[in-house]
Structures are given as structure tokens and as C-alpha cells.
Amino acid sequence: MNILFLTRLYHPHIGGVEKHVFEVAKSLERKGKSVTILTEKFDSKLKDQETTKGIKVVRFSYPHIKFFGLIFIWLEIFKNRKLIQDADVVHIHDVFIWYLPFRFLFPRKPVFTTIHGLEWDNPLSRSGVWQKRLAVRLSTGTVGVGKFLEKYLKIKFNKIIYGATILIHNNIVKDKNEIVYVGRLEKNTGLLKFLEWLDRNSKYEVDFCGDGRLRKECEQYGKVHGFTDPIPFFKKAKYCVPGGYLAAFEAKAYGCELKLFGNSKIKEDYWKMSPFTGPEVKKWVKSQTWDNLANEYLDLYYNTK
């Protein structure tokens, strides 16, 4: 099976969607599938085409101009239309608008979409909601990252997932007064609620693995490391404040206890409607491997009509 993934950003760019696509692609390759990634060339130093970890990556550049930039994207994808022709399955991660004209150009091509979340600055914007509903309507099958999406988008997905982790690390000695925050340093992540909590719990030492407009505010509470590998901090911190599901997975894998904050009802439901708040979260996390998640994708491809 030849699988084509479309995603706005991809490894080595750091982010939850990027890691999700990277790990799922590697697992599919291990299962004997051929995976190609079509994505943005976010750094001029990157190659236009290369194969890493058995995965072919094709990158293109485009001007980041509203509306006109999309036309350039469509032209670049048209130049690479043979990737669509050769694919048994096209799977789009969030950027269904990129593929919209080709859904009609290749009407019989099986097309699947994963919606990874909402645009948190304006999560229920008419444009954003319309695009996601259109993607579901025009896709052969769909995946939603989080049950909360069905509530707020008022749509049903074929599968609900949350991500995965690689290994569970037991018997790690923790510093009970250390907390690591992982994610963007922005108001829409629930970060301000966490900072308010720290005002009432000043005994903790905090490391921030992330960056954003609230960097200066965070520096008053702890050390800001920028977007960096959080694993060394997971190993020593007793607690983790994750910005999203993948950070929560990794934190639990390293034995951290989660502290979850939301800046809005939607962000609160993001956590409350997930297994991360359930009594069996540790057992559940152990079962959520990337190989198992890749199997969910394959089940979608083979069994959705």
C-alpha cells in the first residue's frame, strides 16, 4: 500500500502534529507500507526531496499571503500530482483545503482526514468550523484527535484518537517540588491559569519547555528553555503541565503526575472529555503505542467504505 500524507509542517519541525505524523509514518513503514510526506519547506536549508527513516519527504515553498498563498500551494501540489496518482490512499492532516481541488480532480481516490484540533485563538470561527465540516463531508473516512471535537464541531468521526507514546519508564526518582510546563507560552493554552496557581503554590521550581508571547511573565516563575526536548525535564519533575495530548502522553510515560489547566470551557472540555482525567489513565497510556495507532489508521483504510 502506498500512502501519501499531506501536512503543513513535518519533522524536523517541532510540534504535536509533526511528531504524530512522523511516528505514525515510521510505524506504517515497519508494517511494510510505503509512506510519502508532502509538506511545506519551512527552512531553506532543507532538501526539496529526501528519504529519512524509509519515508520519502517532498517539500515545497509558497508565499505566506492570505488567499494568494493558497493558489501557490495548489499549483505546487499540481506539480506533484503524480504522488496522488501513485497513492492508494491520501491522508490529510488538518490541511484539507490544500487538497480541495484534487478531491474533484481524482474523485475515486480514497481520501482520509485527521483533524488534530482547533485554532485556539478563535476556536469556533465560522471559516475554521466550515473547513473542518467540509473536510469530513468530502473525506472517505475521518479521525478526530479528542472527543471534544465532536461536541464543538457537531460532527462524527470514524475514529477518535489521542496520540501515543513509545515506552513506559518505571522507577524514576522524582523531585517532588519540580514542575515542567510543555507547550506554547500563550494565553489560549491555559497558561495564565497555571501562573495564577503558582502564585498560591510558590514552593515549586518550574521549567518551561516552550516559547511565546508570555515568555517574560513565565520568567518570573521559573526558567524558560524555549522549544526543546522535554524528556530530560520529565525524568526529574514530579508534575507536568502539558499544553496538549502528546505532551501528556510523554509525561505519563516518564512517571509525571499531570496538572491540567484550561483558559476556556472548550479547553476545559479538551481535558475533561479525554481519558487523561480517568481513574485508569496509567494503564490506558501503556496501551497507546505508535504501532497500535498505526493499526487504527490501517483499519480505517481497509474497512471504511
Residue pairs with C-beta under 8 A, 6 or more apart in sequence:
1 33
1 34
1 88
1 89
1 301
2 33
2 34
2 36
2 86
2 87
2 88
2 89
3 28
3 33
3 34
3 35
3 36
3 87
3 88
3 89
3 91
3 301
4 35
4 36
4 38
4 83
4 84
4 86
4 87
4 89
4 90
4 91
5 21
5 25
5 35
5 36
5 37
5 38
5 91
5 92
5 93
6 38
6 39
6 77
6 90
6 91
6 92
6 93
6 95
6 98
6 99
7 17
7 18
7 21
7 37
7 38
7 39
7 92
7 93
7 94
7 95
8 17
8 39
8 40
8 93
8 94
8 95
8 98
9 15
9 17
9 18
9 39
9 40
9 42
10 18
10 21
10 22
10 37
10 39
10 40
10 57
11 18
11 19
11 21
11 22
11 52
13 42
13 43
14 227
16 116
16 163
16 244
16 245
16 246
16 247
17 93
17 94
17 116
19 246
20 93
20 114
20 116
20 145
20 163
20 246
21 37
21 93
23 164
23 166
23 290
23 293
24 290
24 293
24 294
24 297
25 35
25 37
25 53
25 55
26 53
26 54
26 55
26 290
27 290
27 291
27 293
27 294
28 35
28 294
28 297
28 298
29 35
29 53
29 54
29 55
30 291
31 291
31 294
31 298
33 298
34 56
35 54
35 55
35 56
36 55
36 56
36 57
36 58
36 83
36 87
37 55
37 56
37 57
37 58
38 58
38 60
38 77
38 80
38 83
39 57
39 58
39 59
39 60
40 59
40 60
40 61
40 62
41 48
41 59
41 60
41 61
44 61
46 59
47 57
47 59
48 58
48 59
48 60
49 56
49 57
49 58
49 59
50 56
50 57
51 57
58 80
58 83
60 73
60 76
60 77
60 79
60 80
61 76
62 69
62 72
62 73
62 76
63 69
63 72
70 97
70 98
73 98
74 98
74 101
77 84
77 98
77 99
77 102
78 102
81 102
81 105
84 90
84 102
84 106
84 109
85 106
87 109
88 110
89 110
89 111
89 112
89 301
90 99
90 109
90 110
90 111
90 112
91 111
91 112
91 113
91 114
91 297
92 98
92 99
92 111
92 112
92 113
92 114
92 135
92 139
93 113
93 114
93 116
94 114
94 115
94 116
96 113
96 131
96 132
96 134
96 135
96 138
96 139
97 131
99 111
100 134
100 138
102 109
103 111
103 138
110 140
110 141
110 301
111 138
111 139
111 140
112 139
112 140
112 141
112 142
112 143
112 297
112 300
112 301
112 304
113 135
113 136
113 139
113 141
113 142
113 143
114 142
114 143
114 144
114 145
115 132
115 135
115 136
115 142
115 143
115 144
115 145
115 149
115 153
115 157
116 145
117 145
117 146
117 149
117 244
118 124
118 128
118 149
118 152
118 266
119 125
119 128
120 186
120 188
120 189
120 267
121 188
122 128
123 152
123 264
123 266
124 152
124 266
129 153
132 153
132 155
133 153
133 154
133 155
135 142
136 142
136 153
136 155
136 156
136 157
140 304
140 305
141 158
141 159
141 300
141 301
141 304
142 157
142 158
142 159
143 157
143 158
143 159
143 160
143 161
143 296
143 297
143 300
144 150
144 157
144 159
144 160
144 161
145 160
145 161
145 162
145 163
145 245
146 160
146 162
146 245
146 270
146 273
146 274
147 160
147 273
147 274
148 266
148 269
148 270
148 273
148 274
149 155
149 157
150 156
150 157
150 160
151 269
151 273
152 266
152 269
158 300
158 304
159 296
159 299
159 300
161 293
161 296
162 245
162 249
162 274
162 275
162 276
162 288
163 245
163 246
163 249
163 288
163 293
164 249
164 288
164 289
164 290
164 292
164 293
165 249
165 250
165 252
165 253
165 285
165 288
165 289
165 290
166 253
166 289
166 290
167 253
168 253
168 285
168 286
169 235
169 253
169 254
169 255
170 255
172 235
172 254
172 255
174 236
174 237
174 238
174 255
174 256
175 205
175 236
175 237
175 238
176 238
177 203
177 204
177 205
177 238
178 204
178 205
178 206
178 207
178 236
178 237
178 238
178 239
179 204
179 205
179 206
179 207
179 222
179 237
179 238
179 239
179 240
179 241
179 259
180 206
180 207
180 208
180 209
180 230
180 233
180 234
180 237
180 239
180 240
180 241
180 251
180 256
181 191
181 194
181 206
181 207
181 208
181 209
181 210
181 218
181 240
181 241
181 243
182 209
182 210
182 230
182 233
182 240
182 241
182 242
182 243
182 247
182 250
182 251
183 189
183 191
183 209
183 210
183 241
183 242
183 243
183 244
183 247
184 191
184 210
184 211
184 212
184 243
185 191
185 208
185 210
185 211
185 212
185 213
185 214
185 215
185 217
185 218
185 224
186 212
186 213
186 214
187 213
187 214
187 263
188 263
188 264
188 267
189 243
189 263
189 267
190 243
190 260
190 261
190 262
190 263
190 267
191 214
191 218
191 243
191 261
191 263
192 214
192 263
193 261
193 262
193 263
194 241
194 259
194 261
195 214
195 217
195 218
195 221
197 259
197 261
198 204
198 206
198 221
204 239
205 222
206 218
206 221
206 222
206 223
207 222
207 223
207 225
207 233
207 237
208 218
208 222
208 223
208 224
208 225
209 225
209 226
209 227
209 228
209 229
209 230
209 233
210 224
210 226
210 227
210 243
211 224
211 226
211 227
215 224
218 224
225 233
230 247
230 250
230 251
231 250
231 254
234 240
234 250
234 251
234 253
234 254
234 255
234 256
235 254
237 256
238 256
238 257
239 256
239 257
239 258
239 259
240 247
240 248
240 251
240 256
240 257
240 258
240 259
241 258
241 259
241 260
241 261
242 248
242 251
242 258
242 260
245 274
245 276
248 258
248 260
248 276
249 285
249 288
251 258
252 258
252 276
252 281
252 282
252 285
253 285
258 276
258 281
260 271
260 276
260 277
262 268
262 269
262 270
262 271
271 277
275 281
275 284
278 284
